[in-house]
């Protein structure tokens, strides 16, 4: 587990043309942390 | 099976600085800060400035987006005409009059002076014969008293002059609140104006239209069925298409391309001969990026609602063919990163037809005007898409890495559409595409639209669709 995320609860907010929320969430989960909410936003 | 073609397209803008405060962002921000409200009102454009703004001229078809000069575009355009063959930019008093003409439920009460101005403007309008101008007199009255009623909205012109009162239609149904109905009526009006230009400017018989598909963004309905629709038939009636019926295609900003594909399929299968695809404007998006504009000393650029309409019909041997074998869809399993979406929409359909990415002359993607989006930190949306497409072309070996800038410059274009997602999503390029594929030297135009489904909190997925337009071989 990455010490950065150790024991942390994570909110993952993605951006439509960048990295989507679920992709961020997958990375966080792979790092061993818990994602409590993920969403993607659109800014246009 | 007959090849469906896109024979004509029309595009309109209504310059509505007075309505800009009713956009979603300003309606939340202005009431809580008087100083910001003053700055906002002081940064609204005049009608002449809006008409001269070069991206608006590109939107109504007066110049191709690749002929736009280098930015800044603010203040760069010479005095220009509000009309083109197939479009216009309508001033606010006329647009308020149009709202009143199309209002069947006594929602709009126009101030007497504004009603007179609207009557004079619309009375001399090229489309006057297709409007019920008698409604203007019936809709004029004590706007101040109506605006003061519980649940009503005041509408303004010239910075802060009361122009109309707009009533709610129900005392407890949020779906029929004044703000919602104003959005819906503005959408109906811009969509209707676009359809009227489509048929009138191009000599199309209104009675020849069988069906109208709306790809507009607004949700028309009541509390028991929010978003029930049907803007398609609403606009058909308003535009005098007496033999038509209609329906809506909803898919966030991506809706125009599925609407075109469905229209093409209806024509190709023989179900209907003439299908209009229409998108009315999105009032909630007015002033969406105003904070960035004020911060940078710019005018509030999101002060126009747009409209777009196109006719999909049977093969006439001349008009661009809507290739139903060249449709790209974003499958559930495709992944939602921008490269994955662009590969599904921009590359795979070409590969299935045995075409390279260089066989497409113009890629029409999300053509949001970057002069609007960049000051608020939203970047240059079309440029991002063209970089992705060019990178995919390089990966396929269609071009070398050094060819990426040339690919972007020659097959892409600057964004020129107002930030009303569905209009920016390829639909705004249709008049240019029709011209380029008939009088111009293009062979293929790829129309690519994306939609942010995740915003509705029912799925984490995106969607998108693409379709190829091709020069008719006669």
Interface residues (C-beta under 8 A of the other chain):
Chain A: X16 X17 X18 X19 X20 X21 X22 X23 X38 X39 X40 X41 X42 X43 X44
Chain B: X336 X337 X338 X366 X368 X373 X376 X377 X378 X379 X381 X384 X419 X421 X424 X450 X452 X454 X455 X457 X460 X462
